[in-house]
Amino acid sequence: MIDPSLSAVCHIVVKKAPSRVPAETIARLLGYKTYFTMMSELSGQPGHKLGANMVLPIMEVTGSDEPLHFLARERGGVFIKLPEATCDGSPVQLAALTSVKEFGELMAEVGGGLASGGLDRDECDRITKEGQEAVTSIMALLHMVGEIGRARS
């Protein structure tokens, strides 16, 4: 069963939207009658539940993929957002260097955690975050290379 804190993740995303759209505006854009109704759903007030069909619109308006990252982690996976591939001469080398940088940051977190004698919850969270960023950059590189190969076929 999915942890009901998906609503809590959406609540945080709405309050601190990467898109910088204010929560009151988000409520209006999503078609809520009032800001307070939306916030009651997001905070799980009695008689209020966040509908699953609202998660994607919330992500779209807020510019956040955090609910997908949460769901993937809860199911033992990772969410990887693939970039739009362009064949306009964007250097594959830059994507490769980004992947190496992200992997280096992952290994630095792992090494730091192990050097301290064990991994506490915060270190595990940082390692997981860095690992997801490394996997995402590697998948982006592979996606870019595949798109370039298909365009040149």
DOLUMRO-720432 format. One record per atom (N, C-alpha, C): residue in three letters; atom name; x, y, z. Coordinates in Angstrom, 2 decimals. Layout:
BEGIN
R   res   atom         u         v         w
R   ALA     CA         X         Y         Z
...
***
This chain:
BEGIN
R   res   atom         u         v         w
R   MET      N      0.84     -1.18      0.00
R   MET     CA      0.00      0.00      0.00
R   MET      C      0.88      1.24      0.00
R   ILE      N      0.49      2.25     -0.76
R   ILE     CA      1.27      3.47     -0.86
R   ILE      C      1.14      4.27      0.44
R   ASP      N      2.27      4.74      0.94
R   ASP     CA      2.30      5.55      2.13
R   ASP      C      1.44      6.79      1.90
R   PRO      N      0.52      7.08      2.81
R   PRO     CA     -0.36      8.23      2.60
R   PRO      C      0.36      9.57      2.65
R   SER      N      1.66      9.58      2.90
R   SER     CA      2.37     10.85      2.95
R   SER      C      2.64     11.44      1.57
R   LEU      N      2.11     10.81      0.50
R   LEU     CA      2.17     11.45     -0.82
R   LEU      C      1.49     12.81     -0.74
R   SER      N      0.41     12.89      0.01
R   SER     CA     -0.27     14.18      0.20
R   SER      C      0.67     15.18      0.87
R   ALA      N      1.45     14.69      1.85
R   ALA     CA      2.39     15.58      2.54
R   ALA      C      3.46     16.09      1.58
R   VAL      N      3.92     15.22      0.68
R   VAL     CA      4.91     15.63     -0.32
R   VAL      C      4.30     16.70     -1.21
R   CYS      N      3.08     16.48     -1.68
R   CYS     CA      2.39     17.47     -2.52
R   CYS      C      2.17     18.77     -1.76
R   HIS      N      1.89     18.67     -0.48
R   HIS     CA      1.69     19.86      0.36
R   HIS      C      2.95     20.72      0.37
R   ILE      N      4.09     20.09      0.58
R   ILE     CA      5.37     20.81      0.59
R   ILE      C      5.65     21.41     -0.78
R   VAL      N      5.39     20.64     -1.84
R   VAL     CA      5.63     21.10     -3.20
R   VAL      C      4.80     22.35     -3.50
R   VAL      N      3.56     22.35     -3.05
R   VAL     CA      2.68     23.51     -3.29
R   VAL      C      3.17     24.72     -2.49
R   LYS      N      3.58     24.51     -1.25
R   LYS     CA      4.02     25.62     -0.40
R   LYS      C      5.37     26.19     -0.84
R   LYS      N      6.22     25.34     -1.43
R   LYS     CA      7.57     25.77     -1.84
R   LYS      C      7.79     25.41     -3.30
R   ALA      N      6.91     25.86     -4.16
R   ALA     CA      6.94     25.50     -5.57
R   ALA      C      8.20     25.99     -6.26
R   PRO      N      8.93     25.08     -6.94
R   PRO     CA     10.08     25.52     -7.72
R   PRO      C      9.71     26.57     -8.77
R   SER      N      8.48     26.53     -9.24
R   SER     CA      8.02     27.51    -10.23
R   SER      C      7.80     28.88     -9.61
R   ARG      N      7.83     28.95     -8.28
R   ARG     CA      7.62     30.18     -7.51
R   ARG      C      6.20     30.73     -7.65
R   VAL      N      5.28     29.89     -8.12
R   VAL     CA      3.88     30.28     -8.17
R   VAL      C      3.34     30.19     -6.75
R   PRO      N      2.72     31.25     -6.24
R   PRO     CA      2.18     31.21     -4.87
R   PRO      C      1.08     30.17     -4.73
R   ALA      N      0.98     29.61     -3.54
R   ALA     CA      0.00     28.55     -3.28
R   ALA      C     -1.43     29.01     -3.58
R   GLU      N     -1.74     30.25     -3.29
R   GLU     CA     -3.08     30.76     -3.58
R   GLU      C     -3.36     30.73     -5.08
R   THR      N     -2.36     31.07     -5.87
R   THR     CA     -2.50     31.04     -7.33
R   THR      C     -2.60     29.61     -7.83
R   ILE      N     -1.83     28.71     -7.23
R   ILE     CA     -1.89     27.30     -7.60
R   ILE      C     -3.30     26.77     -7.39
R   ALA      N     -3.91     27.12     -6.27
R   ALA     CA     -5.28     26.67     -5.99
R   ALA      C     -6.23     27.13     -7.10
R   ARG      N     -6.10     28.38     -7.49
R   ARG     CA     -6.96     28.92     -8.55
R   ARG      C     -6.69     28.22     -9.88
R   LEU      N     -5.42     28.03    -10.24
R   LEU     CA     -5.06     27.38    -11.50
R   LEU      C     -5.54     25.93    -11.56
R   LEU      N     -5.60     25.28    -10.41
R   LEU     CA     -6.04     23.89    -10.36
R   LEU      C     -7.56     23.75    -10.27
R   GLY      N     -8.26     24.87    -10.20
R   GLY     CA     -9.71     24.83    -10.21
R   GLY      C    -10.37     24.64     -8.85
R   TYR      N     -9.63     24.87     -7.78
R   TYR     CA    -10.22     24.77     -6.44
R   TYR      C    -11.09     26.00     -6.20
R   LYS      N    -12.18     25.80     -5.48
R   LYS     CA    -13.06     26.93     -5.15
R   LYS      C    -12.33     27.90     -4.23
R   THR      N    -11.57     27.35     -3.28
R   THR     CA    -10.80     28.22     -2.38
R   THR      C     -9.43     27.61     -2.12
R   TYR      N     -8.51     28.46     -1.74
R   TYR     CA     -7.18     28.05     -1.32
R   TYR      C     -7.30     27.11     -0.12
R   PHE      N     -8.22     27.40      0.78
R   PHE     CA     -8.36     26.61      2.01
R   PHE      C     -8.84     25.18      1.71
R   THR      N     -9.65     25.01      0.67
R   THR     CA    -10.09     23.66      0.29
R   THR      C     -8.88     22.85     -0.18
R   MET      N     -8.05     23.44     -1.03
R   MET     CA     -6.86     22.74     -1.51
R   MET      C     -5.95     22.38     -0.34
R   MET      N     -5.71     23.32      0.54
R   MET     CA     -4.81     23.06      1.65
R   MET      C     -5.38     22.01      2.60
R   SER      N     -6.70     21.97      2.74
R   SER     CA     -7.32     20.94      3.57
R   SER      C     -7.10     19.56      2.97
R   GLU      N     -7.20     19.46      1.64
R   GLU     CA     -6.94     18.18      0.97
R   GLU      C     -5.48     17.78      1.12
R   LEU      N     -4.58     18.73      0.93
R   LEU     CA     -3.15     18.41      1.00
R   LEU      C     -2.70     18.04      2.41
R   SER      N     -3.34     18.61      3.40
R   SER     CA     -2.94     18.32      4.78
R   SER      C     -3.77     17.20      5.41
R   GLY      N     -4.72     16.63      4.65
R   GLY     CA     -5.50     15.49      5.14
R   GLY      C     -6.45     15.82      6.27
R   GLN      N     -7.01     17.02      6.24
R   GLN     CA     -7.98     17.40      7.26
R   GLN      C     -9.18     16.44      7.21
R   PRO      N     -9.86     16.22      8.32
R   PRO     CA    -11.01     15.32      8.32
R   PRO      C    -12.02     15.71      7.23
R   GLY      N    -12.45     14.72      6.49
R   GLY     CA    -13.41     14.94      5.42
R   GLY      C    -12.79     15.41      4.11
R   HIS      N    -11.45     15.53      4.06
R   HIS     CA    -10.76     16.01      2.85
R   HIS      C     -9.68     15.02      2.46
R   LYS      N     -9.63     14.67      1.19
R   LYS     CA     -8.58     13.79      0.67
R   LYS      C     -8.10     14.34     -0.66
R   LEU      N     -6.81     14.22     -0.88
R   LEU     CA     -6.24     14.62     -2.16
R   LEU      C     -6.55     13.54     -3.18
R   GLY      N     -7.18     13.90     -4.26
R   GLY     CA     -7.48     12.96     -5.32
R   GLY      C     -6.24     12.65     -6.13
R   ALA      N     -6.08     11.40     -6.52
R   ALA     CA     -4.92     10.99     -7.31
R   ALA      C     -4.83     11.77     -8.61
R   ASN      N     -5.99     12.14     -9.16
R   ASN     CA     -5.98     12.86    -10.43
R   ASN      C     -5.46     14.29    -10.29
R   MET      N     -5.17     14.74     -9.08
R   MET     CA     -4.63     16.09     -8.87
R   MET      C     -3.11     16.11     -8.81
R   VAL      N     -2.47     14.94     -8.67
R   VAL     CA     -1.02     14.91     -8.51
R   VAL      C     -0.31     15.45     -9.75
R   LEU      N     -0.67     15.00    -10.93
R   LEU     CA     -0.01     15.49    -12.14
R   LEU      C     -0.23     16.99    -12.36
R   PRO      N     -1.45     17.50    -12.20
R   PRO     CA     -1.61     18.95    -12.34
R   PRO      C     -0.79     19.74    -11.30
R   ILE      N     -0.70     19.22    -10.09
R   ILE     CA      0.11     19.89     -9.07
R   ILE      C      1.57     19.94     -9.52
R   MET      N      2.06     18.83    -10.05
R   MET     CA      3.44     18.79    -10.52
R   MET      C      3.66     19.76    -11.68
R   GLU      N      2.70     19.84    -12.57
R   GLU     CA      2.81     20.74    -13.72
R   GLU      C      2.88     22.20    -13.29
R   VAL      N      1.97     22.61    -12.41
R   VAL     CA      1.91     24.01    -11.99
R   VAL      C      3.09     24.38    -11.10
R   THR      N      3.53     23.45    -10.26
R   THR     CA      4.63     23.76     -9.34
R   THR      C      6.00     23.58     -9.97
R   GLY      N      6.06     22.83    -11.06
R   GLY     CA      7.35     22.57    -11.69
R   GLY      C      8.18     21.56    -10.91
R   SER      N      7.53     20.70    -10.13
R   SER     CA      8.26     19.75     -9.29
R   SER      C      7.92     18.31     -9.66
R   ASP      N      8.94     17.48     -9.71
R   ASP     CA      8.77     16.04     -9.92
R   ASP      C      8.89     15.27     -8.60
R   GLU      N      8.96     15.97     -7.49
R   GLU     CA      9.18     15.32     -6.20
R   GLU      C      8.14     14.25     -5.88
R   PRO      N      6.84     14.44     -6.22
R   PRO     CA      5.90     13.34     -5.95
R   PRO      C      6.27     12.05     -6.69
R   LEU      N      6.81     12.15     -7.90
R   LEU     CA      7.24     10.95     -8.62
R   LEU      C      8.47     10.34     -7.99
R   HIS      N      9.39     11.17     -7.53
R   HIS     CA     10.57     10.64     -6.83
R   HIS      C     10.13      9.90     -5.56
R   PHE      N      9.18     10.48     -4.85
R   PHE     CA      8.66      9.85     -3.64
R   PHE      C      8.05      8.48     -3.96
R   LEU      N      7.16      8.45     -4.96
R   LEU     CA      6.51      7.18     -5.32
R   LEU      C      7.53      6.14     -5.75
R   ALA      N      8.50      6.55     -6.56
R   ALA     CA      9.52      5.60     -7.02
R   ALA      C     10.32      5.04     -5.84
R   ARG      N     10.72      5.91     -4.90
R   ARG     CA     11.47      5.44     -3.71
R   ARG      C     10.63      4.46     -2.91
R   GLU      N      9.35      4.76     -2.74
R   GLU     CA      8.47      3.89     -1.95
R   GLU      C      8.32      2.51     -2.59
R   ARG      N      8.48      2.45     -3.91
R   ARG     CA      8.36      1.18     -4.63
R   ARG      C      9.72      0.56     -4.93
R   GLY      N     10.78      1.13     -4.36
R   GLY     CA     12.11      0.56     -4.52
R   GLY      C     12.76      0.91     -5.84
R   GLY      N     12.35      2.00     -6.44
R   GLY     CA     12.91      2.39     -7.74
R   GLY      C     13.37      3.83     -7.73
R   VAL      N     13.62      4.32     -8.92
R   VAL     CA     13.98      5.72     -9.10
R   VAL      C     13.19      6.27    -10.28
R   PHE      N     12.89      7.53    -10.21
R   PHE     CA     12.26      8.23    -11.33
R   PHE      C     13.34      8.97    -12.07
R   ILE      N     13.38      8.79    -13.36
R   ILE     CA     14.37      9.46    -14.20
R   ILE      C     13.63     10.25    -15.26
R   LYS      N     13.78     11.56    -15.21
R   LYS     CA     13.18     12.41    -16.23
R   LYS      C     14.19     12.57    -17.35
R   LEU      N     13.81     12.10    -18.50
R   LEU     CA     14.71     12.19    -19.64
R   LEU      C     14.59     13.56    -20.30
R   PRO      N     15.72     14.13    -20.68
R   PRO     CA     15.67     15.43    -21.33
R   PRO      C     15.18     15.29    -22.76
R   GLU      N     14.70     16.40    -23.30
R   GLU     CA     14.38     16.40    -24.71
R   GLU      C     15.69     16.38    -25.47
R   ALA      N     15.82     15.43    -26.34
R   ALA     CA     17.07     15.31    -27.10
R   ALA      C     17.06     16.31    -28.25
R   THR      N     18.21     16.89    -28.47
R   THR     CA     18.36     17.77    -29.62
R   THR      C     19.55     17.30    -30.42
R   CYS      N     19.47     17.47    -31.69
R   CYS     CA     20.57     17.10    -32.58
R   CYS      C     21.15     18.36    -33.20
R   ASP      N     21.23     19.40    -32.41
R   ASP     CA     21.69     20.68    -32.94
R   ASP      C     23.15     20.94    -32.60
R   GLY      N     23.90     19.88    -32.42
R   GLY     CA     25.32     20.03    -32.11
R   GLY      C     25.61     20.13    -30.62
R   SER      N     24.63     19.91    -29.75
R   SER     CA     24.88     19.92    -28.31
R   SER      C     25.91     18.85    -28.00
R   PRO      N     26.96     19.20    -27.28
R   PRO     CA     28.06     18.24    -27.10
R   PRO      C     27.71     17.07    -26.18
R   VAL      N     27.89     15.90    -26.70
R   VAL     CA     27.73     14.69    -25.90
R   VAL      C     28.79     14.68    -24.80
R   GLN      N     29.93     15.28    -25.08
R   GLN     CA     31.00     15.32    -24.09
R   GLN      C     30.55     16.03    -22.82
R   LEU      N     29.75     17.09    -22.96
R   LEU     CA     29.26     17.81    -21.79
R   LEU      C     28.37     16.90    -20.94
R   ALA      N     27.51     16.13    -21.60
R   ALA     CA     26.65     15.20    -20.86
R   ALA      C     27.50     14.13    -20.17
R   ALA      N     28.55     13.67    -20.85
R   ALA     CA     29.43     12.66    -20.25
R   ALA      C     30.15     13.24    -19.04
R   LEU      N     30.62     14.46    -19.14
R   LEU     CA     31.30     15.10    -18.02
R   LEU      C     30.36     15.31    -16.84
R   THR      N     29.12     15.66    -17.13
R   THR     CA     28.13     15.82    -16.07
R   THR      C     27.91     14.51    -15.35
R   SER      N     27.85     13.41    -16.12
R   SER     CA     27.66     12.09    -15.51
R   SER      C     28.83     11.74    -14.59
R   VAL      N     30.04     12.01    -15.04
R   VAL     CA     31.22     11.73    -14.23
R   VAL      C     31.20     12.58    -12.95
R   LYS      N     30.85     13.87    -13.08
R   LYS     CA     30.75     14.76    -11.92
R   LYS      C     29.73     14.24    -10.92
R   GLU      N     28.55     13.85    -11.40
R   GLU     CA     27.51     13.36    -10.50
R   GLU      C     27.96     12.07     -9.81
R   PHE      N     28.62     11.18    -10.55
R   PHE     CA     29.10      9.94     -9.95
R   PHE      C     30.15     10.25     -8.89
R   GLY      N     31.01     11.23     -9.16
R   GLY     CA     32.02     11.64     -8.18
R   GLY      C     31.39     12.17     -6.90
R   GLU      N     30.32     12.96     -7.04
R   GLU     CA     29.63     13.48     -5.87
R   GLU      C     28.98     12.35     -5.07
R   LEU      N     28.46     11.35     -5.78
R   LEU     CA     27.89     10.18     -5.10
R   LEU      C     28.97      9.47     -4.29
R   MET      N     30.11      9.22     -4.91
R   MET     CA     31.19      8.51     -4.22
R   MET      C     31.73      9.31     -3.05
R   ALA      N     31.75     10.65     -3.16
R   ALA     CA     32.20     11.48     -2.05
R   ALA      C     31.26     11.34     -0.85
R   GLU      N     29.96     11.30     -1.11
R   GLU     CA     28.99     11.12     -0.02
R   GLU      C     29.14      9.74      0.63
R   VAL      N     29.30      8.71     -0.21
R   VAL     CA     29.48      7.36      0.32
R   VAL      C     30.76      7.29      1.15
R   GLY      N     31.85      7.82      0.59
R   GLY     CA     33.12      7.80      1.31
R   GLY      C     33.06      8.56      2.62
R   GLY      N     32.42      9.72      2.60
R   GLY     CA     32.28     10.51      3.82
R   GLY      C     31.48      9.77      4.87
R   GLY      N     30.42      9.12      4.44
R   GLY     CA     29.59      8.37      5.38
R   GLY      C     30.33      7.19      5.99
R   LEU      N     31.06      6.47      5.16
R   LEU     CA     31.81      5.31      5.66
R   LEU      C     32.96      5.74      6.55
R   ALA      N     33.60      6.87      6.22
R   ALA     CA     34.72      7.35      7.01
R   ALA      C     34.30      7.74      8.42
R   SER      N     33.04      8.16      8.56
R   SER     CA     32.56      8.58      9.88
R   SER      C     32.19      7.38     10.76
R   GLY      N     32.35      6.17     10.24
R   GLY     CA     32.10      4.98     11.04
R   GLY      C     30.73      4.37     10.87
R   GLY      N     29.91      4.95     10.06
R   GLY     CA     28.58      4.41      9.83
R   GLY      C     27.72      5.44      9.12
R   LEU      N     26.60      4.99      8.67
R   LEU     CA     25.71      5.87      7.92
R   LEU      C     24.49      6.20      8.75
R   ASP      N     24.33      7.49      9.08
R   ASP     CA     23.11      7.88      9.77
R   ASP      C     22.03      8.20      8.73
R   ARG      N     20.85      8.52      9.18
R   ARG     CA     19.71      8.74      8.28
R   ARG      C     19.98      9.89      7.30
R   ASP      N     20.57     10.99      7.80
R   ASP     CA     20.87     12.12      6.91
R   ASP      C     21.88     11.74      5.84
R   GLU      N     22.90     10.97      6.22
R   GLU     CA     23.90     10.53      5.23
R   GLU      C     23.26      9.61      4.20
R   CYS      N     22.40      8.71      4.64
R   CYS     CA     21.70      7.83      3.70
R   CYS      C     20.84      8.63      2.75
R   ASP      N     20.17      9.66      3.26
R   ASP     CA     19.33     10.51      2.40
R   ASP      C     20.19     11.24      1.37
R   ARG      N     21.34     11.77      1.80
R   ARG     CA     22.22     12.48      0.86
R   ARG      C     22.79     11.53     -0.19
R   ILE      N     23.15     10.32      0.23
R   ILE     CA     23.67      9.33     -0.71
R   ILE      C     22.59      8.96     -1.72
R   THR      N     21.37      8.76     -1.25
R   THR     CA     20.27      8.42     -2.15
R   THR      C     20.05      9.54     -3.16
R   LYS      N     20.05     10.79     -2.69
R   LYS     CA     19.85     11.94     -3.58
R   LYS      C     20.97     12.00     -4.62
R   GLU      N     22.20     11.89     -4.18
R   GLU     CA     23.33     11.94     -5.12
R   GLU      C     23.28     10.76     -6.10
R   GLY      N     22.88      9.60     -5.61
R   GLY     CA     22.76      8.44     -6.49
R   GLY      C     21.71      8.64     -7.56
R   GLN      N     20.57      9.20     -7.16
R   GLN     CA     19.52      9.48     -8.14
R   GLN      C     19.98     10.49     -9.18
R   GLU      N     20.72     11.51     -8.74
R   GLU     CA     21.23     12.50     -9.68
R   GLU      C     22.24     11.87    -10.64
R   ALA      N     23.08     10.95    -10.14
R   ALA     CA     24.06     10.28    -11.00
R   ALA      C     23.36      9.40    -12.03
R   VAL      N     22.37      8.62    -11.59
R   VAL     CA     21.63      7.76    -12.51
R   VAL      C     20.90      8.60    -13.55
R   THR      N     20.31      9.70    -13.11
R   THR     CA     19.59     10.57    -14.04
R   THR      C     20.54     11.12    -15.10
R   SER      N     21.71     11.57    -14.70
R   SER     CA     22.64     12.13    -15.68
R   SER      C     23.15     11.06    -16.64
R   ILE      N     23.37      9.85    -16.16
R   ILE     CA     23.80      8.76    -17.03
R   ILE      C     22.69      8.40    -18.02
R   MET      N     21.46      8.32    -17.53
R   MET     CA     20.34      8.01    -18.43
R   MET      C     20.12      9.13    -19.44
R   ALA      N     20.33     10.37    -19.03
R   ALA     CA     20.21     11.49    -19.97
R   ALA      C     21.25     11.37    -21.07
R   LEU      N     22.47     11.01    -20.70
R   LEU     CA     23.54     10.82    -21.68
R   LEU      C     23.16      9.70    -22.66
R   LEU      N     22.70      8.58    -22.14
R   LEU     CA     22.32      7.46    -23.01
R   LEU      C     21.16      7.83    -23.92
R   HIS      N     20.20      8.57    -23.39
R   HIS     CA     19.06      9.01    -24.18
R   HIS      C     19.53      9.93    -25.32
R   MET      N     20.41     10.86    -24.99
R   MET     CA     20.93     11.80    -25.98
R   MET      C     21.67     11.04    -27.10
R   VAL      N     22.51     10.12    -26.72
R   VAL     CA     23.28      9.35    -27.70
R   VAL      C     22.33      8.53    -28.58
R   GLY      N     21.32      7.93    -27.97
R   GLY     CA     20.34      7.15    -28.75
R   GLY      C     19.58      8.01    -29.74
R   GLU      N     19.17      9.21    -29.33
R   GLU     CA     18.44     10.11    -30.22
R   GLU      C     19.34     10.58    -31.37
R   ILE      N     20.58     10.86    -31.08
R   ILE     CA     21.50     11.27    -32.14
R   ILE      C     21.70     10.12    -33.13
R   GLY      N     21.87      8.91    -32.59
R   GLY     CA     22.04      7.75    -33.47
R   GLY      C     20.83      7.53    -34.36
R   ARG      N     19.63      7.67    -33.80
R   ARG     CA     18.40      7.48    -34.60
R   ARG      C     18.26      8.58    -35.65
R   ALA      N     18.66      9.81    -35.30
R   ALA     CA     18.53     10.91    -36.24
R   ALA      C     19.50     10.76    -37.41
R   ARG      N     20.59     10.09    -37.19
R   ARG     CA     21.60      9.94    -38.24
R   ARG      C     21.45      8.64    -39.01
R   SER      N     20.46      7.85    -38.66
R   SER     CA     20.23      6.57    -39.36
R   SER      C     19.46      6.78    -40.65
***
